[in-house]
Amino acid sequence: MAPEEDAGTELLLQSFERRFLAARALRSFPWQSLEAKLRDSSDSELLRGILQKTVKHPVCVKHPPSVKYARCFLSELIKKPSEGSVTLSESTAIISHGTTGLVTWDAALYLAEWAIENPAAFTDRTVLELGSGAGLTGLAICKMCRPRAYIFSDCHSRVLEQLRGNVLLNGLSLEADITANLDSPRVTVAQLDWDVTTVHQLSAFQPDVVIAADVLYCPEAIMSLVGVLRRLAACREHQRAPEVYVAFTVRNPETCQLFTTELGRAGIRWEAEPRHDQKLFPYEEHLEMAILNLTL
Ligand SMILES: C[S@@+](CC[C@H](N)C(=O)[O-])C[C@H]1O[C@@H](n2cnc3c(N)ncnc32)[C@H](O)[C@@H]1O
Protein backbone atom coordinates (compact mmCIF):
# COMPACT_ATOMS: atom_id res chain seq x y z
CA MET A 1 0.00 0.00 0.00
CA ALA A 2 1.37 3.49 -0.91
CA PRO A 3 2.22 5.70 2.15
CA GLU A 4 -0.58 8.23 1.35
CA GLU A 5 -3.12 5.36 1.07
CA ASP A 6 -1.83 4.06 4.40
CA ALA A 7 -2.42 7.46 6.00
CA GLY A 8 -5.93 7.65 4.47
CA THR A 9 -6.83 4.22 5.85
CA GLU A 10 -5.42 5.13 9.26
CA LEU A 11 -7.57 8.30 9.36
CA LEU A 12 -10.65 6.34 8.32
CA LEU A 13 -10.08 3.72 11.04
CA GLN A 14 -9.54 6.47 13.61
CA SER A 15 -12.74 8.18 12.55
CA PHE A 16 -14.74 4.93 13.01
CA GLU A 17 -13.07 4.29 16.38
CA ARG A 18 -13.82 7.75 17.81
CA ARG A 19 -17.42 7.80 16.67
CA PHE A 20 -18.14 4.26 17.81
CA LEU A 21 -16.59 4.71 21.28
CA ALA A 22 -18.57 7.94 21.65
CA ALA A 23 -21.74 6.09 20.49
CA ARG A 24 -22.37 8.76 17.85
CA ALA A 25 -25.38 8.49 15.49
CA LEU A 26 -24.68 5.94 12.74
CA ARG A 27 -25.37 8.48 10.00
CA SER A 28 -22.35 10.52 11.21
CA PHE A 29 -19.90 7.70 10.37
CA PRO A 30 -17.79 8.13 7.19
CA TRP A 31 -19.67 5.42 5.25
CA GLN A 32 -19.07 7.05 1.87
CA SER A 33 -15.28 7.09 2.36
CA LEU A 34 -15.46 3.45 3.40
CA GLU A 35 -17.48 2.58 0.28
CA ALA A 36 -14.93 4.41 -1.92
CA LYS A 37 -12.06 2.48 -0.31
CA LEU A 38 -13.90 -0.83 -0.69
CA ARG A 39 -14.52 -0.05 -4.38
CA ASP A 40 -10.78 0.43 -4.92
CA SER A 41 -9.81 -2.77 -3.19
CA SER A 42 -11.64 -5.95 -2.33
CA ASP A 43 -9.21 -6.51 0.55
CA SER A 44 -11.05 -7.68 3.68
CA GLU A 45 -8.22 -6.26 5.86
CA LEU A 46 -9.99 -2.88 6.05
CA LEU A 47 -13.21 -4.41 7.40
CA ARG A 48 -11.22 -6.47 9.89
CA GLY A 49 -9.46 -3.25 10.98
CA ILE A 50 -12.82 -1.51 11.52
CA LEU A 51 -14.05 -4.41 13.65
CA GLN A 52 -10.88 -4.23 15.78
CA LYS A 53 -11.36 -0.48 16.29
CA THR A 54 -15.05 -0.77 17.17
CA VAL A 55 -16.89 -3.84 18.52
CA LYS A 56 -13.63 -5.65 19.34
CA HIS A 57 -11.92 -2.58 20.83
CA PRO A 58 -10.72 -3.38 24.41
CA VAL A 59 -12.74 -0.44 25.80
CA CYS A 60 -15.85 -1.65 24.03
CA VAL A 61 -15.32 -5.24 25.19
CA LYS A 62 -15.09 -3.97 28.79
CA HIS A 63 -17.89 -1.38 28.54
CA PRO A 64 -20.05 -2.43 25.59
CA PRO A 65 -22.66 -0.08 24.09
CA SER A 66 -26.30 -1.18 23.90
CA VAL A 67 -26.93 -4.39 21.96
CA LYS A 68 -29.20 -2.44 19.60
CA TYR A 69 -26.46 0.08 18.79
CA ALA A 70 -23.86 -2.65 18.12
CA ARG A 71 -26.36 -4.64 16.03
CA CYS A 72 -27.33 -1.64 13.88
CA PHE A 73 -23.67 -0.75 13.39
CA LEU A 74 -22.75 -4.29 12.32
CA SER A 75 -25.69 -4.63 9.94
CA GLU A 76 -24.65 -1.31 8.31
CA LEU A 77 -21.06 -2.53 8.01
CA ILE A 78 -22.09 -5.88 6.50
CA LYS A 79 -24.04 -4.10 3.77
CA LYS A 80 -21.04 -2.17 2.44
CA PRO A 81 -19.13 -4.87 0.52
CA SER A 82 -22.37 -5.95 -1.19
CA GLU A 83 -23.39 -2.45 -2.29
CA GLY A 84 -22.69 -3.07 -6.00
CA SER A 85 -24.50 -6.41 -6.22
CA VAL A 86 -28.13 -7.53 -6.10
CA THR A 87 -29.18 -10.89 -4.65
CA LEU A 88 -32.56 -12.35 -5.64
CA SER A 89 -34.73 -15.23 -4.63
CA GLU A 90 -36.62 -16.29 -7.78
CA SER A 91 -38.72 -19.09 -9.16
CA THR A 92 -37.16 -21.53 -11.64
CA ALA A 93 -40.26 -21.50 -13.89
CA ILE A 94 -41.14 -18.64 -16.27
CA ILE A 95 -44.77 -18.89 -15.15
CA SER A 96 -45.64 -20.19 -11.71
CA HIS A 97 -48.57 -19.60 -9.34
CA GLY A 98 -50.35 -18.03 -12.33
CA THR A 99 -47.90 -15.14 -12.69
CA THR A 100 -44.86 -14.14 -14.75
CA GLY A 101 -43.60 -11.99 -11.86
CA LEU A 102 -41.53 -14.53 -9.95
CA VAL A 103 -38.56 -14.39 -12.35
CA THR A 104 -36.48 -11.54 -13.79
CA TRP A 105 -37.15 -10.65 -17.45
CA ASP A 106 -34.57 -9.23 -19.84
CA ALA A 107 -36.21 -5.81 -20.01
CA ALA A 108 -35.64 -5.50 -16.24
CA LEU A 109 -31.91 -6.03 -16.82
CA TYR A 110 -31.92 -3.55 -19.71
CA LEU A 111 -33.71 -0.88 -17.64
CA ALA A 112 -31.38 -1.47 -14.66
CA GLU A 113 -28.35 -0.93 -16.94
CA TRP A 114 -29.90 2.26 -18.32
CA ALA A 115 -30.55 3.50 -14.77
CA ILE A 116 -26.97 2.80 -13.68
CA GLU A 117 -25.77 4.82 -16.70
CA ASN A 118 -28.27 7.62 -15.93
CA PRO A 119 -28.40 7.86 -12.11
CA ALA A 120 -29.41 11.54 -12.20
CA ALA A 121 -32.85 10.49 -13.44
CA PHE A 122 -33.45 8.92 -10.00
CA THR A 123 -31.19 10.65 -7.47
CA ASP A 124 -33.17 12.35 -4.65
CA ARG A 125 -36.46 11.48 -6.35
CA THR A 126 -39.46 9.35 -5.47
CA VAL A 127 -39.71 6.43 -7.88
CA LEU A 128 -42.83 4.33 -8.41
CA GLU A 129 -42.28 1.03 -10.24
CA LEU A 130 -45.28 -0.72 -11.84
CA GLY A 131 -45.24 -4.53 -12.09
CA SER A 132 -41.95 -4.90 -10.20
CA GLY A 133 -41.86 -8.71 -10.35
CA ALA A 134 -38.79 -10.09 -8.56
CA GLY A 135 -37.46 -6.55 -8.01
CA LEU A 136 -34.12 -6.52 -9.85
CA THR A 137 -34.50 -3.09 -11.50
CA GLY A 138 -35.63 -1.39 -8.30
CA LEU A 139 -32.95 -2.98 -6.16
CA ALA A 140 -30.26 -1.88 -8.64
CA ILE A 141 -31.69 1.67 -8.58
CA CYS A 142 -31.86 1.72 -4.75
CA LYS A 143 -28.23 0.58 -4.52
CA MET A 144 -26.68 2.58 -7.35
CA CYS A 145 -28.78 5.71 -7.97
CA ARG A 146 -29.65 7.07 -4.50
CA PRO A 147 -33.40 7.73 -4.92
CA ARG A 148 -35.17 9.53 -2.03
CA ALA A 149 -37.93 6.92 -1.92
CA TYR A 150 -38.68 3.78 -3.94
CA ILE A 151 -42.11 2.18 -4.24
CA PHE A 152 -42.07 -1.35 -5.62
CA SER A 153 -45.55 -2.44 -6.71
CA ASP A 154 -47.37 -5.40 -8.17
CA CYS A 155 -50.85 -6.92 -8.11
CA HIS A 156 -49.99 -10.53 -7.27
CA SER A 157 -49.78 -11.58 -3.61
CA ARG A 158 -47.07 -14.21 -4.22
CA VAL A 159 -44.98 -11.66 -6.15
CA LEU A 160 -45.40 -9.10 -3.34
CA GLU A 161 -44.30 -11.65 -0.76
CA GLN A 162 -41.18 -12.53 -2.79
CA LEU A 163 -40.48 -8.81 -3.39
CA ARG A 164 -40.51 -8.05 0.34
CA GLY A 165 -38.08 -10.94 0.89
CA ASN A 166 -35.77 -9.67 -1.85
CA VAL A 167 -35.77 -6.13 -0.43
CA LEU A 168 -34.68 -7.48 2.97
CA LEU A 169 -32.19 -9.90 1.37
CA ASN A 170 -30.41 -6.87 -0.07
CA GLY A 171 -30.01 -5.13 3.25
CA LEU A 172 -32.72 -2.51 2.60
CA SER A 173 -35.35 -1.82 5.23
CA LEU A 174 -39.07 -1.63 4.60
CA GLU A 175 -40.69 1.65 5.54
CA ALA A 176 -41.99 0.78 9.00
CA ASP A 177 -38.53 -0.33 10.27
CA ILE A 178 -37.41 2.19 12.89
CA THR A 179 -33.80 0.97 12.78
CA ALA A 180 -33.65 1.92 9.07
CA ASN A 181 -30.51 3.70 7.89
CA LEU A 182 -31.30 7.32 7.05
CA ASP A 183 -28.83 7.22 4.13
CA SER A 184 -30.88 4.53 2.36
CA PRO A 185 -34.01 5.32 0.36
CA ARG A 186 -37.44 4.91 1.99
CA VAL A 187 -38.57 1.61 0.50
CA THR A 188 -42.20 0.47 0.25
CA VAL A 189 -43.75 -2.60 -1.34
CA ALA A 190 -47.31 -1.74 -2.38
CA GLN A 191 -50.18 -3.76 -3.77
CA LEU A 192 -51.19 -1.85 -6.89
CA ASP A 193 -53.44 -3.36 -9.56
CA TRP A 194 -53.55 -1.23 -12.73
CA ASP A 195 -57.17 -2.23 -13.33
CA VAL A 196 -58.51 -0.99 -10.01
CA THR A 197 -56.15 1.68 -8.67
CA THR A 198 -57.62 5.19 -8.55
CA VAL A 199 -56.24 8.67 -9.25
CA HIS A 200 -56.50 9.32 -5.52
CA GLN A 201 -54.35 6.28 -4.64
CA LEU A 202 -51.78 7.12 -7.30
CA SER A 203 -51.57 10.77 -6.16
CA ALA A 204 -50.71 9.60 -2.64
CA PHE A 205 -47.45 8.08 -3.89
CA GLN A 206 -46.35 11.52 -5.24
CA PRO A 207 -43.95 9.97 -7.74
CA ASP A 208 -41.36 12.07 -9.57
CA VAL A 209 -40.50 9.13 -11.82
CA VAL A 210 -42.56 6.07 -12.85
CA ILE A 211 -40.89 3.03 -14.41
CA ALA A 212 -41.99 -0.37 -15.68
CA ALA A 213 -40.16 -3.28 -17.33
CA ASP A 214 -41.59 -6.03 -19.49
CA VAL A 215 -45.23 -5.22 -18.91
CA LEU A 216 -46.35 -5.11 -22.59
CA TYR A 217 -46.57 -8.84 -23.18
CA CYS A 218 -50.22 -9.07 -24.34
CA PRO A 219 -53.01 -6.70 -25.52
CA GLU A 220 -54.87 -6.93 -22.16
CA ALA A 221 -51.76 -5.89 -20.22
CA ILE A 222 -51.19 -3.00 -22.65
CA MET A 223 -54.76 -1.70 -22.21
CA SER A 224 -54.46 -1.96 -18.39
CA LEU A 225 -51.11 -0.20 -18.39
CA VAL A 226 -52.33 2.66 -20.59
CA GLY A 227 -55.30 2.94 -18.22
CA VAL A 228 -53.02 3.46 -15.23
CA LEU A 229 -50.88 5.94 -17.21
CA ARG A 230 -54.03 7.95 -18.00
CA ARG A 231 -54.83 8.07 -14.27
CA LEU A 232 -51.24 9.11 -13.48
CA ALA A 233 -51.65 11.92 -16.02
CA ALA A 234 -54.81 13.00 -14.17
CA CYS A 235 -52.72 13.36 -10.94
CA ARG A 236 -50.91 16.34 -12.49
CA GLU A 237 -53.80 18.68 -11.66
CA HIS A 238 -52.38 18.68 -8.12
CA GLN A 239 -48.70 17.98 -8.70
CA ARG A 240 -46.06 17.94 -11.44
CA ALA A 241 -46.49 15.07 -13.91
CA PRO A 242 -43.95 12.31 -13.30
CA GLU A 243 -41.39 11.27 -15.90
CA VAL A 244 -42.19 7.78 -17.19
CA TYR A 245 -39.84 5.15 -18.62
CA VAL A 246 -41.20 1.87 -20.00
CA ALA A 247 -38.72 -0.85 -21.02
CA PHE A 248 -39.66 -3.86 -23.11
CA THR A 249 -38.37 -6.65 -25.30
CA VAL A 250 -39.58 -6.28 -28.88
CA ARG A 251 -41.11 -9.74 -29.25
CA ASN A 252 -43.57 -8.83 -31.97
CA PRO A 253 -44.02 -5.48 -33.76
CA GLU A 254 -47.84 -5.54 -33.52
CA THR A 255 -47.71 -5.46 -29.70
CA CYS A 256 -45.40 -2.42 -29.73
CA GLN A 257 -47.62 -0.80 -32.35
CA LEU A 258 -50.69 -1.35 -30.17
CA PHE A 259 -48.93 0.31 -27.22
CA THR A 260 -47.90 3.43 -29.18
CA THR A 261 -51.35 3.65 -30.82
CA GLU A 262 -53.05 3.50 -27.39
CA LEU A 263 -50.61 6.10 -26.02
CA GLY A 264 -51.60 8.37 -28.92
CA ARG A 265 -55.30 7.87 -28.14
CA ALA A 266 -54.63 8.77 -24.52
CA GLY A 267 -52.77 11.95 -25.59
CA ILE A 268 -49.47 10.68 -24.15
CA ARG A 269 -46.40 11.63 -26.19
CA TRP A 270 -43.37 9.34 -26.27
CA GLU A 271 -39.84 9.14 -27.56
CA ALA A 272 -37.41 6.24 -27.64
CA GLU A 273 -34.28 6.45 -25.51
CA PRO A 274 -31.07 5.81 -27.48
CA ARG A 275 -30.00 2.18 -27.31
CA HIS A 276 -27.27 1.34 -24.82
CA ASP A 277 -24.67 -1.44 -24.83
CA GLN A 278 -25.91 -4.46 -22.92
CA LYS A 279 -22.67 -4.96 -21.10
CA LEU A 280 -23.47 -5.55 -17.45
CA PHE A 281 -25.78 -8.58 -17.44
CA PRO A 282 -25.93 -11.82 -19.41
CA TYR A 283 -28.78 -11.67 -21.97
CA GLU A 284 -30.51 -14.03 -24.26
CA GLU A 285 -28.81 -13.28 -27.56
CA HIS A 286 -30.50 -11.45 -30.46
CA LEU A 287 -33.33 -9.95 -28.41
CA GLU A 288 -34.24 -6.39 -29.35
CA MET A 289 -34.82 -4.12 -26.37
CA ALA A 290 -36.30 -0.61 -26.11
CA ILE A 291 -37.08 2.08 -23.53
CA LEU A 292 -39.77 4.70 -24.22
CA ASN A 293 -39.76 7.99 -22.33
CA LEU A 294 -43.40 9.13 -22.00
CA THR A 295 -44.66 12.66 -21.41
CA LEU A 296 -47.93 12.54 -19.47
C1 LIG B 1 -43.35 -10.17 -17.18
S1 LIG B 1 -43.48 -9.69 -15.50
C2 LIG B 1 -42.19 -8.47 -15.39
C3 LIG B 1 -41.65 -8.35 -14.01
C4 LIG B 1 -40.45 -7.41 -13.88
N1 LIG B 1 -40.81 -6.04 -14.14
C5 LIG B 1 -39.33 -7.85 -14.79
O1 LIG B 1 -39.19 -7.24 -15.87
O2 LIG B 1 -38.62 -8.78 -14.46
C6 LIG B 1 -44.95 -8.68 -15.44
C7 LIG B 1 -45.32 -8.19 -14.05
O3 LIG B 1 -46.44 -7.32 -14.16
C8 LIG B 1 -47.37 -7.65 -13.13
N2 LIG B 1 -48.72 -7.29 -13.59
C9 LIG B 1 -49.41 -7.80 -14.63
N3 LIG B 1 -50.64 -7.27 -14.71
C10 LIG B 1 -50.73 -6.38 -13.69
C11 LIG B 1 -51.75 -5.50 -13.22
N4 LIG B 1 -52.94 -5.44 -13.83
N5 LIG B 1 -51.48 -4.72 -12.16
C12 LIG B 1 -50.28 -4.77 -11.54
N6 LIG B 1 -49.29 -5.59 -11.91
C13 LIG B 1 -49.50 -6.38 -12.98
C14 LIG B 1 -47.21 -9.14 -12.93
O4 LIG B 1 -47.68 -9.57 -11.65
C15 LIG B 1 -45.70 -9.31 -13.10
O5 LIG B 1 -45.02 -9.18 -11.89
The ligand as a Tripos MOL2 file, in Angstrom:
@<TRIPOS>MOLECULE
LIG
   27    29     1     0     0
SMALL
NO_CHARGES

@<TRIPOS>ATOM
      1 C1        -43.3480  -10.1690  -17.1850 C.3       1 LIG1
      2 S1        -43.4790   -9.6940  -15.4980 S.3       1 LIG1
      3 C2        -42.1940   -8.4650  -15.3890 C.3       1 LIG1
      4 C3        -41.6460   -8.3490  -14.0070 C.3       1 LIG1
      5 C4        -40.4470   -7.4150  -13.8770 C.3       1 LIG1
      6 N1        -40.8080   -6.0360  -14.1400 N.3       1 LIG1
      7 C5        -39.3320   -7.8490  -14.7930 C.2       1 LIG1
      8 O1        -39.1850   -7.2370  -15.8740 O.co2     1 LIG1
      9 O2        -38.6220   -8.7810  -14.4560 O.co2     1 LIG1
     10 C6        -44.9530   -8.6800  -15.4400 C.3       1 LIG1
     11 C7        -45.3180   -8.1930  -14.0500 C.3       1 LIG1
     12 O3        -46.4360   -7.3240  -14.1610 O.3       1 LIG1
     13 C8        -47.3660   -7.6460  -13.1290 C.3       1 LIG1
     14 N2        -48.7250   -7.2860  -13.5870 N.ar      1 LIG1
     15 C9        -49.4100   -7.8030  -14.6280 C.ar      1 LIG1
     16 N3        -50.6400   -7.2720  -14.7080 N.ar      1 LIG1
     17 C10       -50.7260   -6.3770  -13.6870 C.ar      1 LIG1
     18 C11       -51.7540   -5.5030  -13.2250 C.ar      1 LIG1
     19 N4        -52.9400   -5.4430  -13.8270 N.pl3     1 LIG1
     20 N5        -51.4840   -4.7210  -12.1570 N.ar      1 LIG1
     21 C12       -50.2840   -4.7660  -11.5440 C.ar      1 LIG1
     22 N6        -49.2880   -5.5900  -11.9120 N.ar      1 LIG1
     23 C13       -49.5010   -6.3820  -12.9810 C.ar      1 LIG1
     24 C14       -47.2110   -9.1420  -12.9270 C.3       1 LIG1
     25 O4        -47.6790   -9.5690  -11.6520 O.3       1 LIG1
     26 C15       -45.7000   -9.3100  -13.1020 C.3       1 LIG1
     27 O5        -45.0160   -9.1770  -11.8940 O.3       1 LIG1
@<TRIPOS>BOND
     1     1     2 1
     2     2     3 1
     3     2    10 1
     4     3     4 1
     5     4     5 1
     6     5     6 1
     7     5     7 1
     8     7     8 2
     9     7     9 1
    10    10    11 1
    11    11    12 1
    12    11    26 1
    13    12    13 1
    14    13    14 1
    15    13    24 1
    16    14    15 ar
    17    14    23 ar
    18    15    16 ar
    19    16    17 ar
    20    17    18 ar
    21    17    23 ar
    22    18    19 1
    23    18    20 ar
    24    20    21 ar
    25    21    22 ar
    26    22    23 ar
    27    24    25 1
    28    24    26 1
    29    26    27 1
@<TRIPOS>SUBSTRUCTURE
     1 LIG1         1 GROUP 0 **** ****
